[in-house]
Amino acid sequence: MRSTIVIAGLRLGLGLARGAPRPALGLALAAALVALGAVPAPAQPAPSSREITVLVPPQGGTADVPVHATDNVILTFPSPIAPTALASSLDWRIREFVDGVAVRASGPTAAPTTLALVTRDNTIKVNITLRVVPATEPALTLVRFQAASAEEAFRAAVEAEVVKRTAPLRAELEAARKAVDARVRDRADAMVARRLLTRLEQTRLKARDRNDDNVIVNVERAVFLGEDAYLVFDIENRSGAPYRLARVSVRGPKGTNHAGSASLLSSAIDTEEGLIGVVAAGGTGKAVVVLRQVDAVLGASLTLTVEQPEGRGRVEVRRGVVLR
């Protein structure tokens, strides 16, 4: 998968920092650190090739380019380059064209080389370090060099360095998150197991009702799991518009709502927040709602109510929902 990032050489950034006023440097670093929370974690690069853009300030800069021994690497510039590219190693094949060069290592043992390139209009001067990395490590095949102001290049260098330095912390946080997720899953599994040992029963129900839009709710069964129960029902949407399920309630004879969380399984997609789900026009969705402390309503006549936002499309199933 291809991705594009913006980088600047570390030496370039540090050189700029030495010449920058201390207040401006402090503000730049502070801004970069403040923005750290908003900087997305860099995606783990695959061993396949990638592209980058290097910003080069007016005084020139450096770039590090890792490559695979079997790849050709293209280095491009916004204007024609000077006719001679200077290299420090004979282990690399270099072919020049109008606005760039193509390079390739002679093999996996090729020694690193530094390639000095300058554009004819003298807007870009850059030393490029080419080095062969194993096939299991990320490498590049296309590097675009762009002229930039000193401020732009410094900002890019700081951002790249911040991401680099915080990469281990991000990895630790991700490992910690996975460990927490695993512990939560283990505890949830243990809780379900305990409830299974306490009670696991199923009661068939035949309760059904509809609204004026011909949306039908059919209550199929109740599954008892420990001290809770799960009421399973279908929403058959025979209307001409999607049914956007927003609320599910289960009330006892005194009007108390005993419903917990509800879920809906259907093929329709809706990104609106606050919805449990959507049943497409002409479709049927299977739903379930949790009844907490179900022993308190055993033998009582319950009313299952489903509705869309603002109470539209309400369907109330008043008869036949009795748990025993």
C-alpha positions, -999 to 999 in steps of 0.1 A, spaced: 0 0 0 14 34 -10 16 63 14 30 98 13 48 114 42 67 146 47 102 145 63 133 166 66 169 155 75 177 156 112 210 175 106 190 199 85 166 206 114 193 209 140 213 232 119 183 254 115 177 253 152 212 267 159 205 297 138 169 303 151 161 328 179 155 309 211 119 321 216 110 311 181 127 277 186 109 272 220 76 280 204 81 257 175 91 228 198 62 235 222 38 236 193 51 203 180 48 187 214 13 201 220 2 188 187 16 154 196 -18 141 207 -32 150 174 -4 135 153 -16 100 142 6 71 149 26 63 117 12 31 101 37 3 104 53 3 70 52 -29 51 83 -44 36 70 -32 2 81 1 -13 69 35 -3 70 71 -14 81 102 6 85 139 0 116 157 14 114 194 21 148 211 15 155 247 29 174 273 9 208 265 25 205 228 15 198 196 34 202 159 38 180 128 33 183 92 44 169 68 18 167 30 27 163 8 -3 160 -29 -11 187 -45 -31 163 -56 -58 145 -22 -63 151 8 -85 148 41 -67 137 73 -84 147 106 -70 128 135 -85 132 173 -84 108 202 -94 134 215 -119 163 201 -140 193 189 -120 230 197 -127 245 173 -152 268 155 -127 257 135 -97 285 129 -73 286 96 -55 310 81 -29 306 44 -38 309 23 -69 284 -2 -56 255 18 -70 243 23 -106 232 58 -112 213 69 -143 204 106 -147 174 121 -165 161 156 -169 146 162 -135 160 134 -114 181 102 -112 174 65 -110 196 45 -86 200 8 -79 223 -11 -56 247 -36 -72 235 -62 -46 227 -68 -9 262 -61 2 265 -27 -15 281 -1 8 262 30 17 268 59 -5 262 97 -4 248 112 -35 252 150 -39 226 166 -62 220 203 -71 193 217 -94 204 240 -122 185 269 -108 203 263 -75 170 261 -55 177 227 -42 210 213 -28 209 180 -11 231 152 1 213 118 -1 225 88 18 215 56 1 217 24 21 206 -12 15 182 -27 41 169 -62 44 138 -72 26 119 -74 59 124 -37 66 106 -8 50 123 8 20 116 35 -6 113 35 -44 102 71 -50 116 103 -32 103 137 -42 125 167 -33 108 200 -29 121 235 -21 108 249 11 113 279 34 135 274 64 104 275 87 86 248 67 116 225 66 123 230 103 87 223 112 88 191 92 120 180 108 106 186 143 74 167 136 93 138 121 117 137 152 87 139 176 70 109 159 103 90 158 110 96 195 75 87 206 73 56 186 84 33 215 59 50 238 31 45 212 41 8 210 40 4 248 6 21 249 -7 -2 222 7 -33 240 -9 -21 272 -43 -15 255 -42 -51 241 -34 -65 275 -63 -45 290 -86 -58 262 -75 -93 269 -82 -90 307 -116 -75 300 -124 -103 277 -113 -129 302 -134 -113 329 -164 -112 306 -160 -148 297 -157 -158 333 -189 -138 342 -208 -155 313 -195 -189 325 -207 -183 360 -241 -172 347 -243 -203 325 -237 -225 356 -264 -207 375 -291 -207 349 -294 -213 311 -330 -218 299 -351 -208 269 -388 -200 267 -407 -198 235 -430 -168 230 -457 -160 205 -462 -122 208 -468 -100 178 -480 -65 169 -477 -38 143 -481 -1 137 -501 18 110 -470 18 87 -471 -20 86 -439 -24 107 -443 -57 125 -426 -68 157 -426 -106 164 -413 -117 199 -398 -152 194 -383 -163 227 -366 -154 260 -332 -168 269 -324 -169 307 -287 -165 316 -281 -163 353 -301 -135 369 -308 -118 335 -328 -126 304 -325 -117 268 -357 -110 248 -352 -120 212 -375 -104 185 -378 -96 148 -386 -62 133 -403 -68 99 -404 -36 79 -431 -38 53 -433 0 49 -417 19 21 -391 37 42 -362 24 64 -371 18 101 -345 36 122 -346 19 156 -337 44 184 -352 30 216 -364 -3 230 -382 -5 263 -398 -34 283 -423 -22 309 -440 -41 337 -475 -36 350 -464 -6 371 -448 11 341 -412 5 352 -388 0 323 -367 -31 329 -348 -30 295 -311 -28 294 -290 -24 263 -304 -35 229 -288 -46 197 -301 -50 161 -287 -72 134 -296 -61 99 -281 -55 64 -289 -18 64 -262 8 72 -268 41 90 -240 62 105 -263 85 126 -253 85 162 -279 75 188 -294 48 166 -295 11 177 -297 1 140 -318 4 108 -341 -21 91 -343 -15 54 -376 -11 37 -389 -45 29 -364 -61 51 -363 -79 85 -339 -72 114 -333 -95 144 -330 -77 177 -323 -85 213 -328 -66 245 -314 -74 280 -338 -76 310 -318 -71 342 -328 -88 374 -355 -107 355 -368 -126 386 -386 -94 396 -409 -96 365 -414 -133 362 -451 -141 356 -459 -105 349 -474 -93 316 -447 -71 299 -450 -46 271 -422 -44 246 -420 -11 228 -398 -2 198 -396 33 183 -377 56 160 -363 90 170 -388 113 186 -412 84 192 -421 80 155 -431 46 142 -438 32 177 -448 -5 179 -461 -18 212 -464 -56 219 -488 -57 248 -500 -93 249 -481 -125 251 -448 -113 266 -448 -132 299 -417 -148 313 -418 -179 335 
